[in-house]
């Protein structure tokens, strides 16, 4: 479908390639320490990708250190995978994309498919020789949206894609089932947003993305989302919407897609911004 997706067969054949670094990024960080793909390093979305104090991502210098410590140089091909059908792997992919790393890929099917095929897993610790990495300043303009961007987008009647569940979208629920409320004071959605749950892009049995034709049908035909539109995706904290950003931008080739990582935990708490309830 796309050169940013690799199959489990492809990865199995390239595990020993020196210029490839496999990165596991999960919602549950303990999974990696139980078992992981041989040679894979662990990047924790909470402690490794986020600033420890500010609600923001790591900066240029911190990103360089993260890469160097994991044996990643500027020309390394990185293959991300993880649990939850690659939620957090897509999120890590997106953060690395903000820093302009060129050779990024996602393992189609993620951890689920790899394990279902009984491919090798290990609990061995992994350590690589320190690499050299030079990063540009993080680009927060092309693929990331902030609340002021969303307000401007609403003024211009821009297209918004809310990738949460229908119950979260309508305001019936304040959070996903089995998850605690993450602090939003109001339920509902950003006015005018399309509700296209992130999971519609994935085959639940294998964790793989649906075919390109199926994805085009979901986003373009059924939900009338033209490829030329300026689109902002959002969810609750930006992880599910990074997955949909990946589908639209990387798999379907939409030119202008931004992920609003503040998402509903920010919008649902903002004073004097509009919301809608119901489907």
C-alpha positions in Angstrom: 0.0 0.0 0.0 2.7 2.4 0.9 6.5 2.4 1.5 5.9 3.6 5.1 4.3 0.3 5.9 6.3 -2.9 6.2 5.0 -6.4 6.6 6.0 -8.9 9.3 7.7 -11.0 6.5 9.7 -8.0 5.5 10.8 -7.2 9.1 11.7 -10.8 9.8 14.0 -10.7 6.8 15.7 -7.4 7.9 16.1 -7.9 11.7 19.8 -8.1 11.4 20.3 -5.1 9.1 22.6 -2.7 10.8 20.9 0.4 9.4 17.5 -0.6 10.7 16.3 0.1 14.2 13.1 -1.5 15.5 11.3 0.6 18.1 8.5 -0.7 20.3 6.1 2.0 21.7 3.1 0.8 23.7 0.3 2.2 25.8 1.4 -0.4 28.4 5.2 0.1 28.7 5.6 -3.1 30.7 4.8 -5.2 27.7 8.3 -4.5 26.2 10.0 -5.8 29.3 8.0 -9.0 29.2 8.8 -9.8 25.6 9.7 -7.8 22.5 11.0 -8.3 19.0 14.7 -9.3 19.0 16.9 -6.2 18.8 14.0 -3.8 19.4 14.5 -0.8 21.6 11.9 0.7 23.9 10.6 4.3 23.6 8.1 5.2 26.3 5.6 7.8 25.1 5.3 9.3 28.5 8.9 9.5 29.7 10.8 9.6 26.4 8.6 11.7 24.1 7.1 14.3 26.5 8.6 17.1 28.4 8.6 16.2 32.1 7.1 19.5 33.2 5.4 21.3 30.3 2.5 19.8 28.3 4.7 19.5 25.2 7.1 17.2 23.5 10.8 16.9 24.0 13.0 19.6 22.4 15.7 19.4 19.7 18.5 18.6 22.1 16.5 16.0 24.0 15.4 14.3 20.8 19.1 14.1 19.6 20.0 12.4 22.9 17.1 10.0 22.7 18.2 8.9 19.2 21.8 8.7 20.1 21.2 6.6 23.1 19.2 4.1 21.0 21.8 3.8 18.3 19.8 5.9 15.8 21.6 8.2 13.4 20.1 10.5 10.8 20.2 7.8 8.1 18.8 5.0 10.2 15.5 3.4 9.0 13.2 3.2 12.0 10.4 0.6 12.1 7.8 1.4 14.8 5.4 -1.2 16.3 3.3 -1.6 19.4 0.1 -2.7 21.1 -3.4 -1.4 20.6 -3.1 -1.9 16.8 -0.2 0.6 16.7 -1.9 3.5 18.5 1.3 4.6 20.2 3.6 3.4 17.5 1.8 5.8 15.1 2.0 8.5 17.8 5.8 8.0 18.1 6.1 7.9 14.3 4.3 11.3 14.3 6.6 12.8 16.9 9.7 11.7 15.0 8.1 13.1 11.8 7.9 16.5 13.6 11.7 16.4 13.9 12.1 15.6 10.2 13.5 12.1 10.4 13.3 10.8 6.8 13.2 7.0 7.1 10.2 6.1 9.2 8.1 3.0 8.8 5.3 1.3 10.7 5.0 -2.5 11.1 1.6 -3.4 9.7 -0.3 -5.3 12.3 2.0 -4.3 15.1 2.7 -6.4 18.1 -0.6 -8.4 17.7 0.2 -9.7 14.2 3.8 -10.5 15.0 2.8 -12.6 18.1 -0.1 -14.2 16.4 2.3 -15.5 13.7 4.5 -17.0 16.5 7.5 -15.0 15.4 10.5 -14.7 17.7 10.2 -12.7 20.9 12.7 -12.2 23.6 13.1 -10.6 27.0 16.8 -10.0 26.5 18.0 -6.4 27.2 19.2 -4.4 24.2 22.0 -1.9 24.1 23.6 -0.3 21.0 26.7 1.7 20.5 25.9 5.4 20.9 25.2 7.1 17.6 25.5 10.6 16.3 22.4 12.6 15.5 21.7 16.2 14.4 18.1 17.3 14.5 16.4 20.4 13.2 14.1 22.4 15.4 10.8 20.6 15.8 8.4 21.6 13.1 5.1 22.4 14.8 3.6 24.1 11.8 2.9 21.5 9.0 1.5 18.5 10.8 0.5 19.8 14.3 -2.4 22.0 15.3 -2.8 24.1 18.4 -6.0 25.5 19.9 -5.6 28.8 18.1 -5.2 26.9 14.8 -8.4 25.1 15.6 -10.3 28.3 16.3 -9.1 29.7 13.0 -10.0 26.5 11.3 -13.6 26.8 12.6 -13.8 30.4 11.4 -12.9 29.2 7.9 -15.3 26.2 8.2 -12.4 23.8 7.9 -12.8 20.0 8.1 -12.3 18.4 11.5 -12.2 14.7 12.2 -13.0 13.4 15.7 -11.6 9.9 15.9 -13.1 9.0 19.3 -16.0 6.6 19.9 -19.5 7.7 19.0 -20.4 7.9 22.7 -17.5 10.3 23.4 -18.4 12.3 20.3 -22.0 12.8 21.4 -21.1 13.7 24.9 -22.7 10.5 26.4 -19.3 9.4 27.7 -16.5 11.6 29.0 -13.9 9.0 28.3 -13.3 5.6 26.6 -14.8 2.5 28.2 -12.5 1.1 30.9 -10.5 4.3 31.0 -10.6 7.0 33.8 -11.9 10.5 33.0 -8.9 12.5 32.0 -10.1 15.8 33.3 -12.4 17.2 30.7 -15.2 19.3 32.3 -17.5 19.0 29.3 -18.5 16.3 26.9 -19.3 16.6 23.2 -17.3 17.5 20.2 -15.8 20.5 18.3 -18.6 22.0 16.1 -18.8 20.6 12.6 -16.5 17.7 13.2 -16.9 14.4 11.4 -17.0 11.4 13.7 -14.8 8.7 12.1 -13.5 6.4 14.9 -9.9 5.5 14.4 -10.6 1.8 14.6 -12.6 1.8 11.3 -9.2 1.9 9.5 -8.0 -1.4 11.1 -8.8 -5.1 10.7 -9.5 -6.0 14.3 -8.5 -9.6 13.9 -5.0 -9.0 12.5 -4.4 -5.4 13.6 -3.5 -4.6 9.9 -4.7 -1.5 8.1 -7.5 -2.1 5.7 -6.7 -1.9 2.0 -6.2 1.4 0.3 -9.5 1.0 -1.6 -11.3 0.3 1.7 -9.7 3.3 3.4 -10.6 5.6 0.4 -14.2 4.4 0.7 -14.3 5.1 4.5 -12.8 8.6 4.4 -13.5 9.9 0.9 -16.8 8.3 -0.2 -18.7 7.4 3.0 -17.5 10.5 5.0 -17.0 12.9 2.1 -13.5 13.9 3.1 -11.9 15.3 -0.1 -8.2 14.9 -0.5 -7.7 18.6 -1.2 -9.2 19.7 2.1 -7.2 21.1 5.1 -8.0 18.6 7.8 -7.4 18.6 11.5 -7.7 15.3 13.5 -8.2 15.0 17.2 -9.2 12.6 20.0 -8.6 13.0 23.8 -4.8 13.5 24.0 -3.6 13.0 20.5 -2.8 9.3 20.3 -5.7 7.9 18.4 -5.8 11.0 16.2 -2.1 10.4 15.3 -3.2 7.0 14.0 -5.8 8.7 11.8 -3.2 11.3 10.7 -1.0 8.4 9.6 -3.8 6.9 7.6 -4.8 10.2 5.8 -1.3 11.6 5.3 1.0 8.6 4.9 -1.3 6.0 3.4 -3.8 7.9 1.4 -1.6 10.9 0.5 -3.8 13.7 1.8 -1.6 16.8 1.4 -2.6 18.9 4.5 -3.5 17.0 7.7 -2.6 18.2 11.2 -3.0 16.4 14.5 -4.4 18.5 17.3 -2.7 16.8 20.2 -4.3 19.0 22.8 -7.5 17.3 21.7 -10.6 17.0 24.0 -8.6 17.2 27.3 -7.7 20.7 26.3 -10.8 21.8 24.3 -13.3 20.3 26.8 -11.7 22.5 29.5 -11.3 25.8 27.6 -13.3 28.8 28.6 -15.5 30.4 25.9 -15.0 28.0 23.1 -17.9 26.3 21.3 -18.9 22.7 21.6 -21.7 20.5 20.2 -23.4 17.5 21.7 -25.2 14.7 20.0 -24.4 12.8 16.9 
